[in-house]
Amino acid sequence: METFWSGKKRQMLDVFGPWTPVDIAPNRDCTLPTPLVLVEDILECNFEWTADGTMPYDIFDCLRPDHKIDVTGLSTSLTHRGNLYRSYALLRGQGAG
């Protein structure tokens, strides 16, 4: 989360930043459950990640019209890359209105 004042920053999940797999190598004694995802819980699939590991803007663009999820709001885009996406969406006329 970006803040323009001094003090402790709250930690916020940044969906606009790089996505990385969980690395459990240091904790080899840890066993994770088998992931089970229901088909109806998957919003988008079969897309290519950008070179820096971020989700492409095309995926964020389809969230609002296809799934009624607006990620341009200030409560979800208070990160550097979130601000970049919000500006991009607003310039394209897709921002929250």
Rosetta constraint file for C-alpha pairs under 8 A:
AtomPair CA 1 CA 9 HARMONIC 6.89 0.50
AtomPair CA 1 CA 10 HARMONIC 6.58 0.50
AtomPair CA 1 CA 11 HARMONIC 6.41 0.50
AtomPair CA 1 CA 12 HARMONIC 5.54 0.50
AtomPair CA 1 CA 14 HARMONIC 7.64 0.50
AtomPair CA 1 CA 78 HARMONIC 5.13 0.50
AtomPair CA 1 CA 79 HARMONIC 4.77 0.50
AtomPair CA 1 CA 80 HARMONIC 7.91 0.50
AtomPair CA 2 CA 9 HARMONIC 7.58 0.50
AtomPair CA 2 CA 78 HARMONIC 5.63 0.50
AtomPair CA 2 CA 79 HARMONIC 5.13 0.50
AtomPair CA 2 CA 80 HARMONIC 6.76 0.50
AtomPair CA 3 CA 9 HARMONIC 6.89 0.50
AtomPair CA 14 CA 77 HARMONIC 7.81 0.50
AtomPair CA 14 CA 79 HARMONIC 6.77 0.50
AtomPair CA 14 CA 82 HARMONIC 7.74 0.50
AtomPair CA 15 CA 19 HARMONIC 7.79 0.50
AtomPair CA 16 CA 54 HARMONIC 6.43 0.50
AtomPair CA 16 CA 55 HARMONIC 6.77 0.50
AtomPair CA 16 CA 77 HARMONIC 7.87 0.50
AtomPair CA 16 CA 79 HARMONIC 7.83 0.50
AtomPair CA 16 CA 81 HARMONIC 5.58 0.50
AtomPair CA 16 CA 82 HARMONIC 5.61 0.50
AtomPair CA 16 CA 85 HARMONIC 7.92 0.50
AtomPair CA 17 CA 53 HARMONIC 7.76 0.50
AtomPair CA 17 CA 54 HARMONIC 5.57 0.50
AtomPair CA 17 CA 55 HARMONIC 7.83 0.50
AtomPair CA 17 CA 81 HARMONIC 6.47 0.50
AtomPair CA 18 CA 52 HARMONIC 6.53 0.50
AtomPair CA 18 CA 53 HARMONIC 4.63 0.50
AtomPair CA 18 CA 54 HARMONIC 4.32 0.50
AtomPair CA 18 CA 55 HARMONIC 7.47 0.50
AtomPair CA 19 CA 53 HARMONIC 5.68 0.50
AtomPair CA 19 CA 54 HARMONIC 5.95 0.50
AtomPair CA 19 CA 55 HARMONIC 7.70 0.50
AtomPair CA 20 CA 53 HARMONIC 7.25 0.50
AtomPair CA 24 CA 28 HARMONIC 6.41 0.50
AtomPair CA 24 CA 30 HARMONIC 7.34 0.50
AtomPair CA 37 CA 41 HARMONIC 6.75 0.50
AtomPair CA 37 CA 42 HARMONIC 7.57 0.50
AtomPair CA 38 CA 42 HARMONIC 7.10 0.50
AtomPair CA 43 CA 63 HARMONIC 8.00 0.50
AtomPair CA 43 CA 67 HARMONIC 7.47 0.50
AtomPair CA 44 CA 59 HARMONIC 7.27 0.50
AtomPair CA 48 CA 55 HARMONIC 7.97 0.50
AtomPair CA 48 CA 56 HARMONIC 7.58 0.50
AtomPair CA 49 CA 53 HARMONIC 5.65 0.50
AtomPair CA 49 CA 54 HARMONIC 5.92 0.50
AtomPair CA 49 CA 55 HARMONIC 5.41 0.50
AtomPair CA 49 CA 56 HARMONIC 6.26 0.50
AtomPair CA 50 CA 54 HARMONIC 5.40 0.50
AtomPair CA 50 CA 55 HARMONIC 6.27 0.50
AtomPair CA 50 CA 56 HARMONIC 5.99 0.50
AtomPair CA 55 CA 59 HARMONIC 6.90 0.50
AtomPair CA 55 CA 60 HARMONIC 7.83 0.50
AtomPair CA 56 CA 60 HARMONIC 7.17 0.50
AtomPair CA 57 CA 61 HARMONIC 6.01 0.50
AtomPair CA 57 CA 85 HARMONIC 7.28 0.50
AtomPair CA 58 CA 62 HARMONIC 6.44 0.50
AtomPair CA 59 CA 63 HARMONIC 6.62 0.50
AtomPair CA 60 CA 64 HARMONIC 7.57 0.50
AtomPair CA 60 CA 71 HARMONIC 7.25 0.50
AtomPair CA 61 CA 65 HARMONIC 7.84 0.50
AtomPair CA 61 CA 89 HARMONIC 7.65 0.50
AtomPair CA 61 CA 94 HARMONIC 7.78 0.50
AtomPair CA 62 CA 66 HARMONIC 5.63 0.50
AtomPair CA 62 CA 67 HARMONIC 7.45 0.50
AtomPair CA 63 CA 67 HARMONIC 5.07 0.50
AtomPair CA 63 CA 68 HARMONIC 6.32 0.50
AtomPair CA 63 CA 69 HARMONIC 5.28 0.50
AtomPair CA 63 CA 70 HARMONIC 6.74 0.50
AtomPair CA 63 CA 71 HARMONIC 7.93 0.50
AtomPair CA 64 CA 68 HARMONIC 4.48 0.50
AtomPair CA 64 CA 69 HARMONIC 4.57 0.50
AtomPair CA 64 CA 70 HARMONIC 4.97 0.50
AtomPair CA 64 CA 71 HARMONIC 7.69 0.50
AtomPair CA 65 CA 69 HARMONIC 7.73 0.50
AtomPair CA 70 CA 95 HARMONIC 7.91 0.50
AtomPair CA 70 CA 96 HARMONIC 6.83 0.50
AtomPair CA 71 CA 76 HARMONIC 5.75 0.50
AtomPair CA 71 CA 77 HARMONIC 6.60 0.50
AtomPair CA 71 CA 86 HARMONIC 7.92 0.50
AtomPair CA 72 CA 76 HARMONIC 6.81 0.50
AtomPair CA 72 CA 77 HARMONIC 6.07 0.50
AtomPair CA 72 CA 82 HARMONIC 7.58 0.50
AtomPair CA 72 CA 85 HARMONIC 7.32 0.50
AtomPair CA 72 CA 86 HARMONIC 4.93 0.50
AtomPair CA 72 CA 89 HARMONIC 7.36 0.50
AtomPair CA 72 CA 95 HARMONIC 6.04 0.50
AtomPair CA 72 CA 96 HARMONIC 6.39 0.50
AtomPair CA 73 CA 77 HARMONIC 6.19 0.50
AtomPair CA 73 CA 86 HARMONIC 7.74 0.50
AtomPair CA 73 CA 96 HARMONIC 6.69 0.50
AtomPair CA 74 CA 78 HARMONIC 5.80 0.50
AtomPair CA 76 CA 82 HARMONIC 7.56 0.50
AtomPair CA 77 CA 81 HARMONIC 7.69 0.50
AtomPair CA 77 CA 82 HARMONIC 4.12 0.50
AtomPair CA 77 CA 83 HARMONIC 5.89 0.50
AtomPair CA 77 CA 86 HARMONIC 7.12 0.50
AtomPair CA 78 CA 82 HARMONIC 5.97 0.50
AtomPair CA 78 CA 83 HARMONIC 6.46 0.50
AtomPair CA 79 CA 83 HARMONIC 6.06 0.50
AtomPair CA 80 CA 84 HARMONIC 6.45 0.50
AtomPair CA 81 CA 85 HARMONIC 6.20 0.50
AtomPair CA 82 CA 86 HARMONIC 6.09 0.50
AtomPair CA 83 CA 87 HARMONIC 6.18 0.50
AtomPair CA 84 CA 88 HARMONIC 6.20 0.50
AtomPair CA 85 CA 89 HARMONIC 6.05 0.50
AtomPair CA 86 CA 90 HARMONIC 6.03 0.50
AtomPair CA 86 CA 95 HARMONIC 7.00 0.50
AtomPair CA 87 CA 91 HARMONIC 6.08 0.50
AtomPair CA 88 CA 92 HARMONIC 6.33 0.50
AtomPair CA 89 CA 93 HARMONIC 6.20 0.50
AtomPair CA 89 CA 94 HARMONIC 5.11 0.50
AtomPair CA 89 CA 95 HARMONIC 5.31 0.50
AtomPair CA 90 CA 94 HARMONIC 5.63 0.50
AtomPair CA 90 CA 95 HARMONIC 4.62 0.50
AtomPair CA 90 CA 96 HARMONIC 7.97 0.50
